[in-house]
Amino acid sequence: MTQQLVDLVEQFCQYQLKQRGKTEGGVQSYRWVLEQFLMFVRSRHGRLARATDLTLSSIQMWMDDMASCDLALSTMRSRQSTLSSFCGWLVKRGVLQANPVAAMDRPPHRMEPPRQVPTPALMDALIAAAQQRQRPRDIAIFLIMRYTGMRRESVATLQVRHLDGTWGLRRVRVKGGQTRDIPLPESVMAYLHTYVERLTDAVGQIGLETPLFWSLWGRRTIGKSRAPMKGKNIWRLCKTYGRLIGYPMLKPHDLRHGVAMEVLEQQHDLEQVRALLGHARIDTTQIYTMIRPSHLKQVVSFYEEPARRMLTS
């Protein structure tokens, strides 16, 4: 009997999480994209998707359907890449003879600058708003994101063991299942250690594996519940505080862009930005040079006076 793809998708996601060391947020993205393909197949054939539906023609129809919905090229490219990884995994397990995506053209990759880059003043306003509300957890989260540009999933999965004295964060799990050491200002580290001391009152005994950040919510039937934060909780936190400071469109990744631009404008060194953000390739970081940082204006400032004289004469 032909295997149902829904079962294989779950096996693939568990493999990525448990054996490849991918983050929960990354695995959730894999699962969501693959579920979109399953729904596409079901809408066309009126049944659950099977392994035999992973053909060049069916995948091309899916791509054509996404194009007809005016999805961005970057979105289509990302979804095709996820399906290709899934098919490659099935080939290694003997479910498919070959990866059908390998024979397809990939949507072109176009470097486009971020649409929203918060200013340093706006990022500082987030911390000020958390201070005004007297929320130590929120202050700690925004301090980390403000001075490191870390992705929300990496912040959500931080544990006590990641804190290294006054230096910063050690062996933090980042995108791709890798680990990185990330520096922080000494004053921020001092605040984080104080925050951990207060955490004992909230969650009880503290160990090295204790998560730094917790969510608390209440239900009428069972009372208050507490659980470690996830990336989606930090996304909601940014939206909440974004509305408070008059920037309701704020997303966690915008803070990453803001930190990158601030470091580039202050240090004038793209390699330093690459190292801070953890990009594997410098061409990924070069996207920030397309935003015209202020120091580029300063480079040609000597033209200002000659141009003024020419136009006024």
C-alpha positions as CSV (number, residue, x, y, z in Angstrom):
1,M,0.0,0.0,0.0
2,T,1.3,3.4,-0.9
3,Q,2.4,5.4,2.1
4,Q,0.4,8.5,3.1
5,L,2.5,11.7,2.9
6,V,1.1,13.0,6.1
7,D,2.9,10.3,8.1
8,L,6.1,10.8,6.1
9,V,6.0,14.5,6.7
10,E,5.9,14.0,10.5
11,Q,8.7,11.5,10.4
12,F,10.8,14.0,8.3
13,C,10.1,16.8,10.9
14,Q,11.1,14.6,13.8
15,Y,14.3,13.6,12.0
16,Q,15.1,17.3,11.5
17,L,14.4,18.1,15.1
18,K,15.9,15.1,16.9
19,Q,18.7,14.0,14.5
20,R,19.7,17.1,12.6
21,G,19.3,19.4,15.6
22,K,17.1,22.0,13.9
23,T,15.2,24.5,16.0
24,E,11.6,24.0,16.8
25,G,10.7,27.1,14.9
26,G,12.6,25.9,11.8
27,V,10.9,22.5,12.0
28,Q,7.5,24.2,12.4
29,S,8.2,26.1,9.1
30,Y,9.1,22.8,7.4
31,R,5.9,21.2,8.6
32,W,3.7,24.2,7.5
33,V,5.2,24.4,4.0
34,L,4.8,20.6,3.5
35,E,1.2,20.8,4.8
36,Q,0.5,23.4,2.1
37,F,1.6,20.9,-0.6
38,L,-0.6,18.2,1.0
39,M,-3.6,20.5,1.0
40,F,-2.9,21.4,-2.7
41,V,-2.9,17.7,-3.6
42,R,-6.0,17.0,-1.7
43,S,-7.9,19.9,-3.3
44,R,-7.0,18.5,-6.8
45,H,-7.6,14.8,-6.2
46,G,-10.1,14.8,-3.4
47,R,-8.0,12.4,-1.3
48,L,-5.0,12.4,1.0
49,A,-1.6,12.9,-0.6
50,R,0.5,9.8,-1.3
51,A,4.2,9.4,-2.0
52,T,3.4,8.7,-5.6
53,D,2.1,12.3,-5.8
54,L,5.6,13.6,-5.6
55,T,6.2,13.9,-9.3
56,L,7.7,16.6,-11.4
57,S,4.3,17.5,-12.9
58,S,2.4,17.7,-9.6
59,I,5.1,19.9,-8.0
60,Q,5.2,22.1,-11.1
61,M,1.4,22.5,-10.8
62,W,1.9,23.5,-7.2
63,M,4.5,26.1,-8.2
64,D,2.2,27.4,-10.9
65,D,-0.7,27.7,-8.4
66,M,1.5,29.8,-6.1
67,A,2.6,32.0,-9.0
68,S,-1.1,32.6,-9.8
69,C,-1.6,33.8,-6.3
70,D,1.1,36.4,-6.7
71,L,3.4,35.0,-4.1
72,A,6.8,36.6,-3.8
73,L,9.7,34.9,-5.6
74,S,11.5,34.5,-2.4
75,T,8.5,32.7,-0.8
76,M,8.2,30.3,-3.8
77,R,11.9,29.7,-3.7
78,S,11.8,28.9,0.0
79,R,8.9,26.5,-0.3
80,Q,10.4,24.7,-3.3
81,S,13.6,24.3,-1.3
82,T,11.7,22.8,1.6
83,L,10.0,20.3,-0.6
84,S,13.3,19.4,-2.2
85,S,14.8,18.6,1.2
86,F,11.8,16.4,2.0
87,C,12.1,14.6,-1.4
88,G,15.9,14.1,-0.9
89,W,15.2,12.6,2.5
90,L,12.7,10.2,0.9
91,V,15.3,9.2,-1.7
92,K,17.7,8.2,1.1
93,R,15.0,6.0,2.7
94,G,14.1,4.3,-0.6
95,V,10.6,5.8,-0.8
96,L,11.5,7.7,-4.0
97,Q,13.9,6.7,-6.7
98,A,15.0,10.3,-7.5
99,N,14.3,13.8,-6.3
100,P,11.8,15.3,-8.7
101,V,12.6,18.9,-7.6
102,A,16.2,18.5,-8.9
103,A,15.0,18.7,-12.5
104,M,13.0,22.0,-11.9
105,D,14.1,25.5,-12.4
106,R,14.4,27.5,-9.2
107,P,12.8,30.9,-8.8
108,P,15.6,33.6,-9.1
109,H,17.1,34.9,-5.9
110,R,16.9,38.6,-5.7
111,M,18.6,40.6,-3.0
112,E,16.0,43.0,-1.6
113,P,16.6,45.3,1.4
114,P,14.4,45.0,4.4
115,R,11.2,47.0,4.2
116,Q,11.3,48.0,7.9
117,V,14.4,48.9,9.7
118,P,13.7,50.4,13.2
119,T,16.0,53.2,14.4
120,P,18.1,52.9,17.6
121,A,15.7,55.3,19.3
122,L,12.7,53.1,18.5
123,M,14.5,50.0,19.8
124,D,15.4,51.9,23.0
125,A,11.7,52.8,23.2
126,L,10.8,49.1,23.5
127,I,13.0,48.7,26.5
128,A,11.7,51.9,28.1
129,A,8.1,50.7,27.6
130,A,8.9,47.4,29.4
131,Q,10.6,49.4,32.2
132,Q,7.5,51.6,32.5
133,R,5.3,48.5,32.8
134,Q,7.8,47.0,35.3
135,R,8.1,43.7,33.4
136,P,11.6,42.2,34.1
137,R,11.1,39.4,31.7
138,D,10.2,41.7,28.8
139,I,13.1,44.0,29.6
140,A,15.5,41.1,29.5
141,I,14.1,39.9,26.2
142,F,14.3,43.3,24.5
143,L,17.8,43.9,25.9
144,I,19.0,40.8,24.3
145,M,17.3,41.4,21.0
146,R,18.4,45.1,21.0
147,Y,22.1,44.4,21.5
148,T,22.5,41.2,19.6
149,G,20.0,41.0,16.7
150,M,19.2,37.4,17.7
151,R,16.3,35.6,16.1
152,R,13.2,35.1,18.2
153,E,13.6,31.3,18.3
154,S,17.1,31.5,19.7
155,V,16.0,34.0,22.3
156,A,13.0,31.9,23.4
157,T,15.2,28.8,23.9
158,L,17.8,30.4,26.1
159,Q,18.6,28.6,29.3
160,V,20.6,29.5,32.5
161,R,23.6,27.6,31.2
162,H,24.0,30.0,28.3
163,L,24.9,33.0,30.6
164,D,28.7,33.4,30.8
165,G,29.6,35.9,33.5
166,T,30.0,39.4,32.1
167,W,31.0,38.2,28.6
168,G,27.7,37.3,27.1
169,L,25.9,34.1,25.9
170,R,27.8,30.9,25.1
171,R,26.8,28.0,22.8
172,V,23.4,29.5,21.9
173,R,21.4,27.3,19.5
174,V,20.8,29.2,16.3
175,K,19.3,28.7,12.8
176,G,20.4,25.4,11.2
177,G,21.0,23.6,14.5
178,Q,24.4,25.3,15.0
179,T,25.6,27.0,18.2
180,R,27.3,30.4,18.5
181,D,28.9,32.5,21.2
182,I,27.2,36.0,21.3
183,P,28.7,38.9,23.3
184,L,26.6,41.4,25.3
185,P,27.3,44.6,27.2
186,E,28.4,44.0,30.8
187,S,25.5,46.0,32.1
188,V,23.1,43.8,30.2
189,M,24.7,40.7,31.6
190,A,24.5,42.1,35.1
191,Y,20.7,42.6,34.6
192,L,20.3,39.1,33.2
193,H,22.0,37.6,36.3
194,T,19.7,39.6,38.6
195,Y,16.7,38.5,36.5
196,V,17.7,34.8,37.1
197,E,17.9,35.4,40.8
198,R,14.3,36.7,40.7
199,L,13.3,33.8,38.5
200,T,13.5,31.4,41.5
201,D,10.4,32.9,43.0
202,A,8.5,32.2,39.9
203,V,9.5,28.8,38.8
204,G,11.2,27.3,41.9
205,Q,14.6,25.6,41.9
206,I,16.9,26.9,39.2
207,G,19.3,24.6,37.3
208,L,21.5,24.9,34.3
209,E,18.8,23.6,32.0
210,T,16.1,26.0,33.3
211,P,14.7,28.2,30.5
212,L,15.2,31.9,31.0
213,F,11.8,33.0,29.7
214,W,8.4,31.7,30.7
215,S,4.8,32.4,29.6
216,L,2.0,32.7,32.2
217,W,-1.6,32.6,31.4
218,G,-4.9,31.8,33.2
219,R,-7.9,29.7,32.5
220,R,-11.1,29.6,34.5
221,T,-11.2,25.9,34.9
222,I,-7.6,25.1,35.8
223,G,-6.2,28.4,37.0
224,K,-2.9,29.8,36.0
225,S,-0.4,27.8,33.9
226,R,3.2,28.4,33.2
227,A,5.4,27.1,30.3
228,P,8.7,28.0,28.6
229,M,8.3,30.7,26.0
230,K,8.3,29.9,22.2
231,G,9.1,32.0,19.3
232,K,5.5,32.8,18.7
233,N,5.2,34.3,22.2
234,I,8.0,36.7,21.4
235,W,6.3,37.7,18.1
236,R,3.2,38.5,20.1
237,L,5.3,40.4,22.6
238,C,6.8,42.6,19.9
239,K,3.3,43.3,18.5
240,T,2.0,44.3,21.9
241,Y,4.9,46.7,22.6
242,G,4.9,47.9,19.1
243,R,1.4,49.2,19.6
244,L,2.4,50.8,22.8
245,I,5.2,52.8,21.2
246,G,3.2,53.8,18.1
247,Y,4.9,51.2,15.8
248,P,2.2,48.5,15.4
249,M,3.8,46.8,12.4
250,L,6.9,45.9,14.4
251,K,8.1,42.3,14.1
252,P,11.0,40.5,16.0
253,H,13.1,40.2,12.8
254,D,12.9,44.0,12.3
255,L,15.0,44.4,15.4
256,R,17.7,42.2,13.8
257,H,17.7,44.5,10.8
258,G,17.9,47.5,13.1
259,V,20.9,46.1,15.0
260,A,22.7,45.3,11.7
261,M,22.2,48.8,10.4
262,E,23.4,50.4,13.6
263,V,26.6,48.3,13.7
264,L,27.3,49.0,10.1
265,E,26.8,52.8,10.5
266,Q,29.0,52.8,13.6
267,Q,31.8,50.4,12.6
268,H,31.7,50.7,8.8
269,D,32.7,47.1,8.6
270,L,30.4,44.6,6.9
271,E,32.5,41.6,8.2
272,Q,31.7,42.7,11.8
273,V,28.0,42.7,11.0
274,R,28.3,39.3,9.4
275,A,30.0,37.9,12.5
276,L,27.4,39.4,14.9
277,L,24.4,38.1,12.9
278,G,26.0,34.7,12.3
279,H,25.6,34.7,8.5
280,A,27.5,31.9,6.9
281,R,28.2,34.0,3.8
282,I,29.1,37.7,3.4
283,D,26.8,38.1,0.4
284,T,23.8,37.6,2.8
285,T,25.0,40.5,4.9
286,Q,25.6,42.7,1.9
287,I,21.9,43.3,1.7
288,Y,22.3,46.0,4.4
289,T,24.6,48.1,2.1
290,M,21.5,48.6,-0.2
291,I,19.8,50.7,2.5
292,R,22.2,53.6,2.1
293,P,23.5,54.0,5.7
294,S,24.3,57.5,6.9
295,H,28.1,57.2,6.7
296,L,27.8,56.8,2.9
297,K,26.3,60.3,2.8
298,Q,29.3,61.5,4.9
299,V,31.7,60.0,2.3
300,V,30.6,62.6,-0.3
301,S,30.0,65.4,2.2
302,F,32.9,67.4,0.6
303,Y,30.7,67.9,-2.5
304,E,28.2,69.9,-0.5
305,E,30.0,73.3,-0.6
306,P,31.2,73.1,-4.3
307,A,27.7,72.1,-5.4
308,R,26.1,75.0,-3.4
309,R,28.5,77.5,-4.9
310,M,27.9,76.2,-8.4
311,L,24.1,76.4,-8.1
312,T,24.0,79.8,-6.4
313,S,26.3,81.4,-9.0
